[in-house]
């Protein structure tokens, strides 16, 4: 089985997971490091009334497996993932989807008031209350479950956050 380094950037909604991964992508591209970037939110979004899989974790894992196989065949040998890691089982799903995955989880963190401000700036319309509530719930759950190999202060410049994660990953060494 081939070893696959995987950076997982997690944190509640509003901490900057997606834009951090985009910045990581740019750093890796500049250094000509072959990799793929997948945003788990984009490959899990499906609403089916009465579904037993509240956040489509199983669907996301199946889609991740299919996408990774295609990216791997195209030449990517590392993976950057943006997504919610709430429990240890979420890591297990990634390991099943990406054979040989060597996963390091970086949890982005901001203070509660900052998180609320960011959510109110970002969210519009009917989803605001639900998404704000979920962000606060995730912050508590991730802290309680001690999610992350590294806790990253996300209340600073995007370039600083991404560079810290890439430095900690050792991918450029």
N, C-alpha and C positions, 0 to 999 in steps of 0.2 A: 504494500500500500504506500502510495506517495504521500509525503509530508506536505501539508498545505497550511501555511501561516494565515491566520484569520484575525483581523482586527474587528471587534464588535464595539461600535459606539452606541451606548444606550443612555437613557435618562428619560425623565418625564417629558411629555410634550412641552415645547417652549424652551427647552434647554439648548437647542441648536444642533441636534444630531445630524440632520440632513445637510445643513450648510457646512458643518465641520467635516463631514465625509467628502463633500465637494472640494473643500480646501485640501484635504489629505490627498484626494485624487490628483489635484494640480501639483502638489509637491512630488508625488510619485511619478507623474508624467514628466516633470522637469528633469528628474533623475533617471528617466527611462527604465523604471521598474515595472515589469509586466504585472498587471493586476486587473481585477474586476471590481466593480462597485455595485452593490444591490441595496436598495431601500426596501426593507421588509414591509413597511406600511403600504407601499405601492403594489406589492404582490400578494397581500393578504386581503385587500379591500374587496369585500363581497357581502352583500346583505341578503340573508335568507331567513324569513320569519320562522321562529321556532328552532333555529339551529342550536345544537348542543355545544358547539365550539364557539363560545361567545366572541372571541377575538380572532377566529379563523387561524389558530396556531397550526393545526394539521394541514390546512390548505396552504398556508405560507411555507411550511416545511416541504411539501410536495413540489410547490413552484420553485423553491430555492434549489432543490435537487435537480430539477430539469434545467434551470438557468445555469447552475454551476457546471453541469455536464457540458453544456454548449460553450460557456466561457473557457472551460478547461481545454476543450477541443480546439478552440481558437488560439490558445497559447497562454492564457492567464495562469499563473502558478501561485498567486496570492489573492486573498479576498478581503475586501473592506465591506462590512455590513453596518447599516444603520437600522436600528430597530429596538423594540421594547424587550428587555430581559427582566422579567418580574420574579421568576423562580428558577432554581437549578434545572428544572425540566426543560426550560426554554433552550438552555445550552445543549442538552441532550438531543433536542430536535435538530439543532444546527449540525451536531456531530453526525447524526444519521444522514442528513442531507448532503454533507460535504465529507466524503470518505478521506480519512487522514487528517482531518482538521485539527490544527494546533491553535486553540482559541485563546485570545487574551481580550478581556472585557474592560472597556474604559467607560466608567459612568460619569456623565456630565452632571454637575450639581450647581444650582444657584439657590439663593435664599428664597423662602416662601413669597415675600412681597415682590421680589424681582420676577419670580416665575409667574405670579398673577398678572403683573404689569405686561409681561411679554405675551401672555395668552390673550389678554384683552386687546393688545395691539394687533395680534395676528389673526384671531378668530373673528368672523363676521357672521351675522345671521343666527339662525336657529340652533346651531351647534355650540354656541359660546358656553352656556351654562353646563352642558354635558361634558364638553371637552375640558373646561376649567376644573370641574369636579374630578374628572379622571386624572388630570395632571397632578392634582394635590394628593389623590389616592396613590398614584404611582410613586410619588416622592416618598411618601411614608412607607409603602411596601418595599421599595428598593432599599431604603435605609434599614428597615427592620430585617430584611433578608440578607443584608450585607452584600448586595450585588456589586460586582466589579472587582477586578484585580487591581485597578487603579481608580481612585476618585479624582476627577479632574474639575478644577474650578472653572466654570464656564461664564463667569462674570468678568470677562476681559476680552481683548481682541481676538477675533477669529483666527488670525495667523498664529498667534501665540498658542492657542488651544491646539490647533492642528499640528504645529511643530512639536509641541510637547508629546502628543500621542505618537507621532512618527519617531521621535527620538526614543521614547520608551519602548517602542516596538522593536528597535534594532534592525529594521528593514534596510536602512541605508548603510549599515556597518559592513 
